[in-house]
Amino acid sequence: MSSGSGIVFSEKGAAVDGIVDEAEVAEIAAAMERSLKTAQEAGVTEAEVYFVWSKSTSVSFERDVIESSKESLVKGFGVRAVIDGAMGSAGTNLQGRLDDAMKNAVSIARVMDKDPDWKSLPSGDDLPRLIAAEGLFSEELAAMSLEDCIGAAISIIDGVRAVKDCRPTSGGLSRSVSGEIIMNTNGVFASQRKTRISAYTEAAAGGTGDDMAKASEFGLSREADLDPESIGRKAAELACRSMNPGSAPSGKMPVIFSPEAFADILENAFVNAVDADAVQKGRSALIGKTGEAIAETDLSLIDDGRMAGGLSSAAFDDEGVPCQRTEIIGNGVLKSFLYDCRTAGKDNVRSTGNGFRGSYSAAPGVDVTNLVVEFPKSDILAETPRGIYVHSLIGAHTANEISGDFSVECQNSFLIENGEMTKPIRSVMVSGNVFDILKKIDGAGHDVRHTGSVVTPSVRISDLSVIVPNE
């Protein structure tokens, strides 16, 4: 049957194996409760058990050949025990070893130094604030089989091939179904489920060497609404448009970053600055600037953990704190940092629901959910007499996350003349500082896109240094 979204589902896709059902959730919750009782009998001040499971299906291809396809299921428990402000943690992927993991955490807590800034794990009194984000789980996506994923990957390849003189170089698709349960001795007990699908491809146009142009495209969703063929076609069309590039201007000029490019800069040069842990350790450029104007007055940045369908949305974080909408920058003014329980205790504030784990056995740390860029929208391309449009970046990960400085290579870039994208230009570099460009944003497009942890339109920077290599 067809989903009507471009993904075609086989009848086998109706069977969902390996997903934790309600009966298993009840069994796991009972084991978690027993583990907490073990901790209390050992004399802890408080304790926590976190359980996560994820079933993923992935397919990858090279050129137009499916190279690999696989399914995996991961389950694991993370536990924390606190004794008078000293914390111990442990993890296990075996339900039968959960009590042992808790005993290990208790033993570790007994020999750890007390953290003078630690306040407490979340309280069940916060649960009335817990509002389930909408659009995070799709029954149809959960039922997507390995065969369905392979078929969708083939559709990506077909989309590239449908554009004349274009061919796929690589790509893939991944679908996951996951769930979490959190329980602690302070009355927290909550669970949630999520689905997610991602797809990408790189396409090449033209011949080889200097006669070849490449471009990539991706899609992300919580629902079964991706159009794989369109992802392939868009990558191929951008590759075609990028052929036969001309020389680029250099110097300071207006630069329009696509949503993908601007998100890349924010993720690598800005996000660290609003992490309360980085602030408390003296590793943020925004220390002591709360209440100060740090950006263009029309700019607001929101961490929205409850965004409907948000790729990083959740009802609660990995400590059991309800996710929320936190205004980081409001009309250009720095309003708040992002906190987990530990950093919130140190600053004597409430957690913003941004405590997340890298894995079930890792300790929680501060992370963004959906970083939403808000700015008045207009037709910024038509309003730009001359400048460059940057579709994607290489090297954003080299940005200095403390100072905010960056120097990146621009790919699939175009000259802007008289309000139109005209000819493609050869690779150029742009350099600047993220805190400077936040003050130089003078326009945003209507093309809002969710790139993963950032939700942003294209933005125009009034002037940015453009460097032509070897010039």
DRENRO-808859 format. One record per residue: z, y, x of N, C-alpha, C in turn. Coordinates in steps of 0.1 Angstrom, whole numbers, padded with zeros to 4 digits, always signed. Each point is the difference from the previous one (the first is absolute). Layout:
ZYXZYXZYX
...
This chain:
+0000-0012+0008+0000+0012-0008+0000+0012+0009
-0004+0011-0006-0001+0013+0008+0011+0009-0004
+0006+0007+0009+0011+0010-0003-0006+0013-0004
-0013+0002+0001-0006+0013-0004+0002+0010+0011
+0005-0004+0012+0003+0010+0010-0008-0002+0013
-0009-0010-0001-0007-0004+0012+0005-0012+0007
+0013-0004-0002+0005-0013+0005-0002-0011-0011
-0007-0011+0004-0002-0010-0009+0010-0011+0002
+0006-0005-0011+0011-0010+0001-0005-0013-0004
+0003-0010+0007-0003-0014-0004+0011-0005-0010
-0003-0011-0006+0010-0006-0010+0012-0005+0008
-0002-0004+0013+0011-0004+0008+0010+0011+0002
-0005+0012-0001+0009+0012+0003+0011+0001-0010
-0001-0007-0011+0010+0001-0011+0013-0007+0004
+0000-0010+0010+0012-0007+0004+0006+0008+0012
+0013+0002-0001+0007+0008+0011+0010-0009+0006
-0003-0005+0012+0009-0009+0007+0007+0008+0011
+0013-0004+0003+0007+0005+0011+0007+0013-0003
-0001+0005-0012+0006+0013-0004+0014-0003-0005
+0010+0007+0004+0014-0002-0005+0001+0003-0014
+0003-0009-0009+0001+0002-0014+0015+0003-0004
+0002+0002-0013+0013+0004-0005+0011-0010+0003
-0004-0013-0001+0010-0010+0002+0005+0000+0015
-0010+0002+0009+0003+0000+0014+0008+0013+0003
-0003+0011-0006+0007+0012+0002+0015-0002-0004
+0002-0007-0011+0014-0002-0004+0008-0009+0010
-0007-0010+0006+0005-0009+0010+0004+0008+0012
-0010+0009+0005+0002+0007+0012+0012+0010-0002
+0000+0007-0012+0011+0009-0003+0013-0006+0001
+0001-0013-0005+0013-0007+0000+0004-0003+0015
-0009-0003+0008+0002-0003+0014+0005+0013+0007
-0006+0011-0003+0003+0013+0005+0015+0004-0004
+0003-0003-0012+0013+0003-0005+0011-0008+0007
-0003-0013+0003+0009-0008+0007+0002+0005+0014
-0011+0005+0006+0001+0005+0014+0009+0013+0001
-0001+0008-0010+0008+0012-0001+0015-0004-0002
+0002-0011-0007+0014-0004-0002+0006-0006+0013
-0009-0006+0008+0004-0005+0013+0004+0012+0009
-0007+0011-0001+0003+0012+0008+0013+0006-0004
+0002+0000-0013+0013+0006-0005+0012-0008+0004
-0002-0013-0001+0011-0009+0004+0003+0001+0015
-0010+0005+0008+0002+0002+0014+0006+0014+0003
+0003+0008-0010+0007+0012+0001-0009+0012+0003
-0013+0000-0003-0009+0012+0002+0004+0011-0009
-0004+0012+0004+0002+0012-0008-0011+0000-0011
-0012-0004+0004-0012-0001-0009-0010-0008+0007
-0009-0006-0009-0011-0008+0006-0012+0001-0009
-0012-0004+0005-0012+0001-0007-0009-0012+0004
-0008-0005-0010-0010-0010+0002-0013+0006-0006
-0011-0001+0009-0013+0004-0004-0010-0012+0001
-0008-0002-0011-0009-0011+0000-0014+0006-0002
-0010-0005+0007-0014+0005-0002-0009-0012+0001
-0010-0001-0008-0011-0010+0001-0013+0007-0001
-0010-0006+0006-0014+0005-0001-0010-0011+0002
-0009-0001-0010-0011-0009+0001-0012+0008+0002
-0007-0002+0011-0012+0007+0003-0012-0008+0002
-0012+0005-0003-0013-0007+0001-0009+0010+0008
-0006-0004+0011-0008+0009+0007-0013-0007+0004
-0011+0008+0001-0013-0004+0004-0006+0010+0010
-0006-0004+0010-0006+0009+0010-0014-0005+0003
-0009+0010+0003-0014-0004+0003-0004+0008+0013
-0009-0006+0007-0007+0007+0011-0015+0000-0003
-0007+0011+0001-0013+0002-0004-0001-0004-0015
-0008-0010-0004+0000-0004-0014+0005-0015-0001
+0008-0004+0009+0006-0014-0001+0015+0001-0002
+0004-0008-0010+0015-0001-0002+0006-0008+0012
+0009+0007+0007+0005-0006+0012+0013-0008-0002
+0008+0005-0009+0013-0006-0003+0005+0003-0014
+0007-0010-0006+0007+0002-0013+0012-0008+0000
+0011+0006-0004+0013-0007+0001+0010+0005-0011
+0009-0008-0003+0011+0004-0009+0014-0002+0008
+0009+0008-0003+0013-0002+0007+0011+0004-0010
+0012-0006+0002+0011+0003-0009+0012+0002+0010
+0007+0012-0002+0011+0003+0009+0012+0003-0009
+0012-0006+0003+0012+0003-0007+0011+0001+0010
+0009+0009-0003+0011+0002+0010+0011+0009-0006
+0012-0002+0006+0012+0007-0004+0005+0009+0012
+0004+0012-0003+0007+0008+0010+0014+0003-0006
+0010-0001+0009+0014+0002-0005+0007+0011+0009
+0009+0007-0006+0008+0010+0008+0014-0001-0005
+0009+0000+0010+0015+0000-0003+0006+0012+0007
+0009+0007-0007+0007+0012+0005+0015-0003+0000
+0006+0003+0011+0015-0001+0001+0005+0013+0006
+0006+0008-0009+0005+0013+0004-0010+0009+0008
-0012+0000-0004-0010+0009+0006-0008-0007+0011
+0003-0012+0004-0007-0008+0010-0009-0009-0007
-0013+0000+0004-0010-0008-0008-0006-0012+0009
-0001-0011-0007-0008-0011+0006-0011-0004-0009
-0011-0005+0006-0011-0004-0009-0006-0013+0006
-0007-0007-0009-0006-0013+0004-0011-0003-0010
-0008-0010+0003-0011-0004-0010-0003-0015+0001
-0006-0005-0010-0004-0014-0001-0012-0001-0010
-0008-0010+0003-0011-0003-0009+0003-0012-0009
+0012-0005+0002+0004-0012-0007+0012+0003-0010
-0003-0003-0013+0011+0003-0010+0012-0008+0003
-0001-0012+0005+0011-0009+0003+0009+0005+0012
-0006+0010+0008+0008+0006+0011+0005+0014-0003
-0001+0004-0012+0004+0013-0004+0015+0003+0004
+0009-0010-0004+0014+0002+0003+0002+0001+0015
-0007-0008+0008+0001+0001+0014-0004+0013+0006
-0011+0006-0006-0004+0013+0004+0010+0011-0003
+0007-0001-0011+0010+0009-0004+0012-0001+0010
+0004-0013+0003+0011-0002+0009-0003+0006+0014
-0013-0001+0004-0004+0006+0013+0001+0015-0001
-0004+0006-0011+0001+0015-0002+0014+0004+0001
+0009-0007-0006+0014+0003+0000+0006+0000+0014
-0004-0011+0007+0005-0001+0014-0005+0011+0009
-0012+0004-0002-0006+0012+0007+0008+0013-0003
+0002+0002-0013+0008+0012-0004+0013+0001+0006
+0007-0012+0002+0013+0000+0006+0000+0005+0014
-0011-0001+0007+0000+0005+0014-0008+0013+0003
-0005+0005-0011-0008+0012+0001+0010+0012-0001
-0005+0012+0007+0008+0012-0001-0002+0006-0014
+0011+0006-0005-0001+0007-0012-0009+0012+0000
-0008+0002-0010-0009+0011-0001+0008+0011-0008
+0004+0011+0007+0008+0010-0007-0007+0007-0011
-0014+0000+0000-0008+0007-0011-0003-0009-0012
+0003-0013+0001-0004-0009-0010+0009+0002-0013
-0006+0002-0011+0007+0002-0013+0001-0013-0008
-0011-0005-0005+0000-0013-0007-0014-0004-0004
-0001-0013-0004-0012-0005-0006-0001+0006-0014
-0012+0000-0006-0002+0006-0013+0010-0006-0011
+0002+0007-0010+0009-0004-0011-0008-0003-0012
+0005-0010-0008-0006-0003-0012+0000+0011-0010
+0008+0010+0003+0000+0012-0009-0013+0008+0001
-0008-0002+0010-0013+0007+0002-0011-0007-0009
+0003-0012-0004-0011-0008-0007-0005+0007-0013
+0008+0008-0007-0006+0007-0011-0011+0010+0004
+0000+0004+0013-0011+0009+0004-0013-0008+0003
+0001-0014+0000-0011-0008+0004-0011+0000-0011
-0011+0005+0003-0011+0000-0010-0012-0007+0006
-0004-0011-0006-0011-0008+0005-0013+0008+0001
-0006+0001+0011-0013+0006+0001-0011-0008-0007
-0009+0007-0007-0010-0006-0008-0012-0005+0009
-0007-0010-0004-0012-0004+0006+0001-0007+0014
+0011-0006+0002+0003-0007+0013-0004-0015+0000
-0001-0005-0012-0002-0015+0000-0011-0003-0010
-0010-0008+0004-0012-0003-0008+0000-0016-0001
+0001-0005-0012-0001-0014-0002-0014-0005+0004
-0010+0008-0002-0014-0004+0003-0001-0001+0016
+0006+0010+0007-0001-0001+0014+0008-0011+0006
+0012-0003-0007+0008-0011+0005-0007-0013-0002
-0009-0001-0009-0007-0013-0003-0013-0001+0009
-0003+0010+0008-0012-0001+0008+0001-0011+0011
-0010-0009+0000+0001-0012+0009-0007+0003+0013
+0001-0009+0009-0007+0001+0013-0015+0001-0002
-0005-0008-0010-0014+0000-0003-0004+0014-0005
+0008+0006-0008-0003+0014-0005+0000+0010+0011
+0009-0002+0010+0000+0010+0011-0012-0002+0009
-0005-0012+0002-0012-0003+0008-0012+0007-0008
+0000-0002-0013-0011+0006-0008+0000+0015+0001
+0012+0006+0000+0000+0015+0001-0004+0004+0014
+0003-0007+0011-0004+0003+0013-0015-0001+0001
-0006-0010-0006-0015-0001+0000-0006+0012-0007
+0006+0005-0011-0005+0011-0007+0000+0013+0009
+0010+0001+0009+0000+0011+0009-0012-0001+0009
-0002-0012+0006-0012-0002+0008-0013+0003-0007
-0001-0004-0013-0012+0003-0008-0001+0015-0002
+0011+0007-0001-0001+0015-0002-0006+0007+0012
+0004-0005+0012-0006+0006+0012-0015-0004+0001
-0003-0012-0003-0014-0005+0002-0009+0007-0010
+0006+0005-0011-0009+0006-0011-0005+0014+0005
+0005+0005+0011-0005+0013+0005-0010-0003+0011
-0011+0006-0001-0011-0003+0010+0004+0002+0014
-0004-0009+0009+0002+0001+0014+0015+0000+0004
+0009-0005-0009+0014-0001+0003+0005-0014+0001
+0010-0002+0007+0006-0014+0002+0015+0001+0002
+0008-0009-0005+0014+0000+0003+0003-0005+0014
+0010+0006+0006+0004-0004+0013+0013-0008-0001
+0009+0004-0009+0013-0008-0002+0006+0005-0013
+0010-0007-0004+0007+0004-0012+0009-0011-0005
+0006+0003-0012+0009-0010-0005+0007+0005-0013
+0008-0009-0005+0007+0002-0013+0013-0007+0000
+0010+0006-0005+0013-0006+0000+0007+0003-0014
+0006-0011-0006+0007+0002-0012+0014-0006+0001
+0010+0007-0004+0014-0005+0001+0008+0002-0013
+0009-0010-0002+0009+0001-0011+0014-0002+0006
+0009+0009-0003+0013+0000+0007+0011+0004-0010
+0012-0003+0004+0012+0003-0008+0012+0002+0009
+0010+0007-0005+0012+0002+0007+0012-0001-0009
+0011-0004+0005+0013+0000-0007+0010+0006+0010
+0009+0009-0005+0010+0006+0008+0013-0002-0008
+0011-0003+0008+0013-0002-0007+0011+0004+0011
+0010+0007-0005+0011+0003+0009+0013-0001-0007
+0011+0001+0008+0014-0001-0006+0004+0013-0007
-0008+0010+0000+0003+0012-0007-0006+0001-0014
-0006-0011-0005-0005-0001-0013-0015+0002-0001
-0007+0001+0011-0015+0001-0001-0006-0014-0002
-0009-0001-0010-0008-0012-0002-0013+0004-0006
-0011-0001+0007-0013+0005-0006-0011-0009+0006
-0011-0001-0007-0011-0008+0005-0013+0007-0005
-0011-0002+0007-0013+0006-0003-0011-0009+0005
-0012+0002-0006-0012-0007+0005-0011+0010+0002
-0009-0003+0009-0011+0009+0003-0013-0008+0003
-0011+0006-0003-0013-0006+0005-0007+0011+0008
-0010-0005+0008-0007+0010+0008-0013-0007+0005
-0011+0008+0000-0012-0005+0006-0006+0011+0009
-0006-0004+0011-0006+0009+0009-0013-0006+0005
-0010+0008+0002-0013-0004+0005-0006+0010+0009
-0008-0004+0010-0006+0010+0009-0012-0006+0006
-0009+0008+0006-0011-0005+0007-0005+0011+0009
-0007-0004+0011-0007+0009+0009-0015-0003-0001
-0008+0010-0002-0014-0002-0001-0008+0007+0011
-0011-0006+0004-0009+0006+0011-0013+0003-0006
-0006+0011+0004-0014+0004-0005-0008+0003+0013
-0013-0003-0002-0009+0003+0011-0002-0012+0010
-0003+0004+0012-0003-0010+0010+0012-0004+0009
-0001+0002+0013+0012-0003+0009+0002+0012+0008
+0012+0000+0007+0003+0011+0010+0001+0013-0007
-0007+0010+0006+0000+0014-0006-0007+0001-0013
-0008-0010-0003-0008+0001-0013+0008-0006-0012
+0013-0005+0003+0008-0006-0010+0011+0009-0004
+0003+0000-0013+0012+0008-0005+0009-0010-0008
+0013+0002+0001+0009-0009-0007+0009+0009-0009
+0005-0006-0011+0010+0006-0009+0008-0011-0007
+0011+0004-0005+0009-0010-0007+0004+0006-0013
+0005-0009-0009+0005+0003-0013+0011-0010-0004
+0009+0004-0009+0011-0009-0004+0003+0003-0014
+0008-0009-0006+0005+0001-0013+0014-0006-0001
+0009+0006-0007+0014-0005-0002+0004+0002-0014
+0007-0010-0005+0005+0001-0014+0011-0010-0003
+0008+0003-0010+0010-0009-0006-0006-0008-0011
-0012+0004-0005-0007-0007-0011-0012-0007+0005
-0006-0008-0009-0013-0007+0003-0011+0008-0004
+0000+0013+0005-0011+0009-0003-0008+0005+0011
+0000-0007+0012-0008+0004+0011-0015-0004-0003
-0009+0008+0005-0014-0004-0001-0005-0003+0014
+0000-0013+0004-0003-0004+0014-0014+0004+0004
-0010-0001-0010-0014+0003+0004-0001+0015+0003
+0008+0008-0007-0001+0015+0002+0006+0003+0014
+0011-0007+0004+0006+0002+0013-0011-0002+0011
-0007-0011-0001-0011-0003+0010-0011+0010-0001
-0004+0004-0012-0011+0010-0001+0004+0013+0006
+0012+0005-0003+0004+0013+0005+0001+0000+0015
+0005-0010+0006+0000-0001+0015-0014+0001+0005
-0010-0007-0006-0014+0000+0005-0006+0013-0002
+0003+0007-0011-0006+0013-0003+0005+0010+0010
+0013+0000+0004+0005+0009+0009-0006-0003+0014
-0002-0012+0004-0006-0004+0012-0014+0006+0001
-0008-0001-0011-0013+0005+0000+0000+0015+0001
+0009+0007-0006+0001+0015+0000+0004+0004+0014
+0006-0008+0008+0005+0003+0013-0010-0002+0011
-0012-0005-0003-0010-0003+0010-0006+0013+0005
-0006-0001+0012-0007+0011+0007+0009+0013+0001
+0012-0001+0005+0009+0012+0001-0005+0010+0009
+0003+0013-0003-0004+0011+0009+0012+0005+0007
-0002+0011+0008+0010+0006+0008+0010+0007-0010
+0012+0001+0005+0011+0006-0008+0004+0013+0006
+0004+0010-0008+0006+0012+0005+0014-0002+0006
+0004+0009+0008+0013-0001+0006+0008+0013-0002
+0013-0001+0002+0008+0012-0002+0009-0001-0013
+0006+0011-0004+0008-0001-0012-0008+0003-0012
+0002-0008-0010-0008+0001-0013+0007-0007-0011
-0005+0002-0012+0006-0008-0012-0004-0014+0002
+0010-0009-0003-0002-0014+0000+0005-0006-0013
-0009-0008-0007+0005-0007-0012+0002-0015+0004
+0012-0004-0002+0004-0014+0002-0001-0008-0013
-0007-0011+0000+0000-0009-0011+0014-0005-0003
+0002-0005-0012+0014-0006-0003+0004-0010+0010
-0009-0008+0005+0004-0010+0010+0004+0006+0013
-0008+0010+0004+0003+0007+0013+0013+0007+0000
+0003+0008-0011+0012+0008-0001+0012-0009-0001
-0001-0011-0008+0011-0010-0001+0003-0006+0014
-0010-0002+0008+0002-0005+0014+0009+0009+0008
-0003+0013-0001+0008+0010+0007+0014+0001-0005
+0002+0000-0013+0013+0001-0005+0009-0013+0004
-0006-0011-0002+0007-0013+0003+0005+0000+0015
-0009+0005+0009+0003-0002+0014+0007+0013+0007
-0002+0011-0006+0006+0012+0006+0011+0007-0008
+0001-0003-0013+0009+0007-0008+0012-0008-0006
-0003-0012-0004+0010-0008-0007+0013-0002+0007
-0001-0002+0013+0012-0001+0009+0010+0012-0002
-0006+0012-0001+0008+0012+0000+0009+0001-0012
-0003-0007-0011+0009+0001-0012+0008-0013-0002
+0000-0009+0010+0008-0011+0000+0014+0004+0005
+0010-0001-0009+0014+0004+0003+0005-0006+0013
-0004-0012+0003+0005-0007+0012-0005+0008+0013
-0013+0004-0001-0006+0007+0012+0006+0014+0001
+0003+0006-0012+0007+0013+0001+0014-0001+0006
+0007-0010-0004+0014-0002+0005+0000-0003+0015
-0011-0006+0005+0000-0004+0014-0007+0011+0008
-0003+0011-0006-0006+0011+0008-0015-0002+0003
-0007-0008-0008-0014-0004+0003-0009+0005-0011
+0003+0012-0005-0009+0006-0011-0001+0015+0003
-0012+0005-0003-0003+0014+0002+0006+0009-0011
+0006-0007-0010+0005+0007-0012+0015+0001-0001
+0006-0003+0011+0015+0001+0000+0005+0014-0003
+0009+0001-0009+0005+0013-0004-0009+0010-0008
-0011-0006-0005-0010+0009-0007+0000-0002-0015
+0010-0007-0005+0001-0002-0015+0002+0014-0006
-0008+0003-0010+0000+0013-0007-0009+0010+0006
-0007-0003+0011-0009+0009+0007-0015-0003-0004
-0008+0010+0000-0014-0001-0003-0007-0007+0012
-0006-0012-0002-0006-0007+0011-0015-0003-0003
-0005+0005-0011-0013-0004-0004-0006+0011-0009
-0013+0000-0003-0007+0009-0009+0008+0000-0013
+0001+0011-0006+0009+0001-0012-0005-0008-0012
-0013-0003-0001-0005-0008-0011+0002-0015+0003
+0005-0004+0011+0001-0014+0004+0013-0006-0004
+0000-0012-0007+0012-0008-0002-0003-0014+0004
+0010-0006+0006-0001-0014+0004+0012-0008-0007
-0004-0010-0008+0010-0008-0007+0000-0014+0004
+0012-0006+0002+0001-0014+0002+0003-0006-0014
-0010-0006-0006+0001-0005-0014+0001-0015+0000
+0012-0006+0000+0002-0014+0000-0002-0007-0014
-0002+0008-0010-0002-0005-0014-0014+0003-0005
-0009+0004+0008-0014+0003-0005-0006-0013-0006
-0005+0002-0012-0006-0011-0007-0012-0005+0008
+0001-0013+0003-0011-0007+0007+0000+0003+0015
+0010+0008+0005+0001+0004+0014+0001-0012+0009
-0008+0000+0011+0000-0011+0009+0013-0002+0007
+0008+0010+0001+0013-0002+0006+0012+0003-0010
-0004-0001-0013+0010+0003-0010+0009-0013-0002
+0012+0003-0005+0010-0011-0003+0010+0005-0009
+0007-0009-0007+0011+0004-0008+0012+0003+0008
+0001-0007+0012+0012+0002+0009-0005-0003+0014
+0007+0006+0010-0003-0003+0013+0007-0013+0005
-0001-0003+0013+0005-0013+0005+0015+0000+0002
+0007+0011-0005+0014+0000+0000+0006+0000-0015
-0010+0000-0009+0004+0000-0014+0002+0014-0006
-0004+0011+0007+0001+0013-0005-0012+0003-0008
+0001+0006-0012-0012+0003-0008-0009+0010+0007
-0013-0004+0000-0010+0009+0006-0001+0013-0008
-0004+0011+0006+0000+0012-0008-0012+0009+0005
+0000+0012-0006-0010+0010+0004+0007+0011+0008
-0002+0000+0013+0007+0010+0009-0010+0010+0005
+0004+0013-0003-0009+0011+0005+0004+0003+0015
-0010-0003+0008+0002+0002+0015-0003+0015+0003
-0012+0004-0004-0004+0014+0001-0003+0005-0014
+0006+0012-0004-0003+0006-0013-0005+0014+0002
-0013+0002-0004-0006+0014+0002+0002+0005+0014
-0002-0009+0010+0000+0004+0014+0014-0001+0007
+0011-0002-0008+0013+0000+0005+0005-0014+0002
+0006-0003+0011+0006-0013+0003+0013-0002-0009
-0001-0010-0009+0011-0002-0009+0009-0012+0003
-0005-0011+0006+0008-0012+0002-0006-0009+0010
+0008-0008+0006-0004-0011+0009+0001-0013-0009
-0004-0011+0006+0000-0013-0007+0012-0008+0006
+0007-0007-0009+0013-0007+0005+0000-0014-0005
+0006-0009+0008+0005-0013-0004+0016+0002-0001
+0007-0011-0003+0014+0001-0001+0007+0004+0012
-0004-0005+0012+0007+0003+0012-0001+0015+0004
-0013+0005-0001-0002+0014+0004+0006+0010-0011
+0000-0005-0012+0006+0009-0011+0015+0001+0002
+0006-0011+0004+0015+0001+0003+0003+0010+0011
-0009+0000+0010+0003+0009+0012-0001+0014-0004
-0010+0004-0009-0001+0014-0005+0007+0002-0013
+0008-0009-0004+0008+0001-0013-0008+0004-0012
-0012-0007-0001-0008+0003-0012-0003-0014-0006
-0008+0000-0011-0004-0013-0006-0013-0005+0006
-0001-0013+0001-0013-0006+0004-0011+0004-0009
-0012+0003+0005-0011+0004-0008-0008-0013-0004
+0005-0012+0003-0007-0012-0004-0011-0003+0009
+0002+0003+0013-0011-0002+0010+0005-0010+0011
+0009-0009-0004+0004-0011+0010-0009-0012-0001
-0008-0003+0009-0009-0011+0000+0001-0009+0012
-0003-0013-0001+0000-0009+0011-0014-0004+0004
-0001-0002+0013-0013-0005+0006-0002-0015-0003
+0011-0007-0002+0000-0014-0003+0013-0004-0007
+0001-0012-0005+0012-0003-0007+0013+0000+0009
-0002-0003+0013+0011-0001+0009+0003+0013+0007
-0008+0010-0002+0001+0013+0007+0010+0009-0008
+0007+0009+0007+0008+0010-0006-0008+0011-0007
+0004+0005-0011-0007+0011-0006-0001+0012+0008
-0011+0007-0001-0002+0013+0006-0007+0010-0009
-0001+0012+0003-0006+0010-0008-0015-0001+0001
-0007+0000-0012-0014+0000-0001-0005+0008-0012
-0012+0005+0000-0005+0007-0011-0005-0010-0011
-0001+0004-0012-0006-0008-0011-0015+0006-0001
-0002+0007-0011-0013+0007-0002+0001+0015+0003
-0005+0004+0012+0001+0014+0004-0012+0007-0007
+0004+0008-0010-0010+0007-0008-0003+0014+0004
-0012+0004+0003-0004+0013+0004-0004+0008-0012
+0007+0011-0003-0004+0008-0012-0004+0014+0005
-0012+0004-0004-0006+0013+0003-0010+0004-0010
-0001+0013-0004-0011+0003-0010-0013-0004+0004
-0007-0007-0009-0013-0006+0003-0012+0009-0004
-0011-0001+0008-0012+0007-0003-0011-0007+0008
-0012+0005-0002-0012-0005+0007+0000+0005+0014
+0008-0006+0009+0001+0006+0013-0012-0001+0009
-0009-0010-0003-0012-0001+0008-0009+0012-0003
-0002+0003-0013-0008+0011-0004+0005+0014+0004
+0013+0000+0003+0007+0013+0004+0000+0001+0015
-0006-0009+0007+0000+0001+0015-0013+0003+0005
-0002+0012+0005-0013+0004+0006-0005-0008+0012
+0010-0002+0009-0003-0008+0012+0012-0006+0005
-0002-0013+0005+0012-0007+0006-0005-0014+0002
+0010-0010+0000-0004-0014+0001+0009-0008-0010
-0006-0011-0004+0007-0009-0009+0003-0013+0008
+0012-0004+0000+0004-0012+0007+0004-0011-0009
-0007-0011+0001+0003-0011-0009+0011-0009+0005
+0000-0004+0013+0010-0009+0005+0003+0004+0015
+0012-0005+0004+0005+0003+0014+0002-0012+0008
-0001+0001+0013+0004-0010+0010+0011+0006+0008
+0011-0007+0002+0011+0004+0009+0011+0008-0006
+0001+0000-0013+0011+0008-0007+0013-0006+0004
+0000-0013+0003+0013-0006+0004+0006+0005+0013
-0009+0007+0008+0005+0006+0013+0007+0014-0002
+0001+0004-0013+0006+0013-0002+0015+0000+0004
+0005+0011+0004+0014+0001+0004+0008+0002-0013
+0008-0010-0004+0007+0000-0012+0012+0010+0000
+0004+0004+0012+0011+0010+0000-0006+0014+0000
-0009+0004+0009-0006+0013+0000-0010+0003-0011
-0007-0011-0004-0010+0002-0010-0014+0002+0005
-0001+0000+0014-0013+0003+0006-0009-0012-0002
-0013+0003-0001-0010-0011-0002-0013+0004+0007
-0008-0010+0005-0013+0002+0004-0008-0012-0003
-0009+0001-0009-0006-0012-0006-0016+0001+0001
-0006-0012+0000-0015+0000-0001-0004-0002-0014
-0010+0008-0004-0005+0000-0014-0012-0008-0001
-0001-0009-0010-0011-0008-0003-0006+0003-0014
-0013-0003-0001-0007+0003-0013+0003+0014-0004
-0003+0009+0009+0002+0014-0003-0013+0007-0002
+0001+0011-0008-0012+0007-0004+0001+0015+0001
-0011+0007+0004+0000+0015+0000+0000+0005-0014
+0008+0010-0002+0000+0007-0013-0007+0014+0001
-0010+0002-0007-0008+0012+0000-0003+0005-0014
+0004+0012-0003-0002+0006-0013+0006-0008-0011
+0012-0006+0002+0006-0007-0011-0005-0014-0002
-0008-0006+0009-0005-0013-0001+0002-0008+0013
+0002-0013-0002+0000-0009+0012-0015-0002+0003
-0004+0004+0013-0014-0002+0004-0001-0011+0009
-0002+0002+0013-0003-0011+0009+0012-0006+0006
-0001-0013+0003+0012-0007+0007+0001+0006+0014
+0012+0000+0006+0001+0005+0013+0006-0011+0009
-0003+0001+0013+0006-0010+0009+0015+0001+0001
+0006-0010+0006+0014+0000+0000+0006+0012+0007
+0010+0006-0007+0007+0011+0006+0015-0003-0001
+0008+0009+0007+0014-0001+0000+0006+0012-0007
+0011-0002-0008+0007+0011-0005+0014-0001+0005
+0006+0011+0003+0014+0000+0005+0008+0011-0007
+0013-0003-0001+0008+0010-0006+0015-0005-0002
+0007+0006-0008+0014-0004-0003+0002-0001-0015
+0006-0011-0004+0001-0002-0015+0008+0011-0007
+0010+0006+0007+0008+0010-0007-0008+0013+0000
-0009+0002+0009-0009+0012-0001-0010-0001-0011
-0006-0012-0001-0011-0002-0010+0006+0000-0014
+0013-0003-0002+0006+0001-0013+0000+0014-0005
+0001+0009+0010+0000+0015-0004-0015+0005-0001
-0010-0008+0004-0014+0005-0001-0008-0007-0010
+0006-0008-0009-0007-0006-0011-0004+0011-0010
-0013+0002-0002-0004+0010-0009-0009-0005-0012
+0000-0013-0001-0008-0006-0011+0002-0015-0001
-0001-0006-0012+0000-0014-0002-0010-0004-0011
-0006-0012+0002-0010-0004-0009+0005-0007-0012
-0009-0005-0008+0004-0008-0012+0001-0015+0002
-0004-0004+0012-0002-0014+0004+0013-0007+0004
+0011+0000-0008+0013-0006+0004-0002-0015+0002
+0006-0005+0011-0001-0014+0003+0013-0005+0005
+0003-0012-0004+0012-0007+0005-0004-0009+0012
+0004+0004+0012-0004-0007+0012+0010-0011+0004
+0011-0001-0007+0010-0010+0004+0014+0006-0002
+0004+0008+0009+0013+0007-0002-0002+0015-0002
-0012+0005+0000-0003+0014-0003-0010+0001-0011
+0003+0010-0009-0009+0003-0011-0004+0014+0002
-0013+0002+0003-0004+0014+0003-0015+0002-0003
-0003+0013-0003-0014+0003-0001-0006+0004+0014
-0012+0003+0001-0006+0006+0012+0007+0013+0001
+0002+0005+0013+0006+0013+0002-0008+0008+0010
+0000+0013-0001-0007+0008+0009+0010+0008+0009
-0001-0001+0013+0008+0008+0009-0008+0012+0004
+0006+0012-0001-0008+0012+0002-0006+0002+0013
+0007-0005+0011-0006+0000+0013+0007-0010+0009
-0008-0008+0006+0005-0011+0009-0009-0001+0012
+0006-0004+0011-0008-0001+0012-0009-0013+0000
-0013+0003+0001-0010-0011+0000-0005-0001+0015
+0000-0011+0006-0004-0002+0014-0011-0010+0000
-0011+0004+0007-0011-0008+0002+0001-0006+0014
+0001-0014+0001+0002-0006+0013-0012+0003+0010
+0003+0001+0012-0009+0003+0011-0007+0014-0002
+0006+0009-0007-0006+0013-0002+0007+0010+0009
